[in-house]
């Protein structure tokens, strides 16, 4: 039972706010030495070296770099301005514009924090100016900002591909339909809500200074086409087999720099700052990976994996009992800990059981990714909630944000359940 005790001690320490990487590494060292002695960690350097030589994980810093460069080109600002003029005349048009821009930012940057902050700074004041319901405005921004978790190129899909031993290109391809269905659900929800309660999202009066309808469409296309072209090149090169995900991530980084030149935002200072932020984020991910590796070694050596595997394999309902329990467990853990920790600690425990039950691992990975996306919205520790609160005006209360995200959490769970029940519809049968 040492491994099980170790697992719960780690969860408690994370809830108290201890640094993730050091928590996993420290607990692994403490319990591992107690159970087996220092010899347990003799192969630890070889484990770390194998991760450092993993070409799939090289895509993480390259996609992060691409996202940060695009963030610094003020891509979100131009997209929101153009889309807002295009859809502003429709009731709920600004909210729909925010969803569509969030989807495009997800496909081109994949950085959740950057998307939420950018739209919180740009879109939220405009929605409040035109008397949008505070909760609807906040919920829309948080939900659209988290689309980067499921829409490729998603960092979590790269991590899950490595952890589960699945080609990342297959995961990217499988994630497209769930992502599109989720976007459609968001838009339909906004349309139904604003139809029933028009005062929640009034239409913006037409302004002649914004130009004719034709000019607005041309402006929107000018804003959309450059990032859309980059997305098509990056994902198209993967799906067509021309490039691996790692090679396409390098292509994306170069493409982001070209877009910075087009938008006249390129400078060597910008490249340096983007590189520095990329190193910080990548270092955080790999520090957690090293800690998680030590933790999983100690957990396995103390027999914790066998206890968990036996318990999960003996669940009533076999495959479906396991799917339901694992999804509920990940959903609950997402309230308290980050998606990276869940991917590196929880998923490796669940993976052998999923394989033993004959579960389609691509389908299982997409279920996990969709579930982990919800963790960005769930109170009290959903990161998107903190990102938005940090840039929101003083008139926005924390309760406004919490109330706003609840319907979108429900929509995400609804799409998750649909993927569980109808995998054939999503091409994962």
Buried (B, 14 or more C-beta within 10 A) or exposed (E): EBBBEBBEBBBEBBEEEBBBBEBBBBBBBEBBBEBBEEEBBEEBEEBBEEEEEBEBBBBBBBBBBBBBBBBBBBBBBBBBBBBBBBBBBBBBBBBBBBBBBBBBBBBBBBBBBBBBBBBBBBBBEBBBEBEBBBBBBBBBBBBBBBBBBBBBBBBBBBBBBBBBEBBBBBBBBBBBBBBBBBBEBBBEBBBEBBEEEEEBBBBBEEEEEBEEEEEBBEBBEEBBEBBBBBBEBBBEBBBEEEBBBBBBBBBBBBBBBBBBEEBEBBEEEBBEBBBEBBEEBBEBBBBBBBBBBBBBBBBBBBBBBEBBBEEBBEBEEEEEBBBEBBBEBBBEBBEBBBBBBBBBBBBBBBBBBBEEBEBBBBBBBBBBBBBBBBBBBBBEBBBBBBBBBEBBEEEBBBEBBBBBBBBBBEBBBEBBEBBBEEBEEBEBE
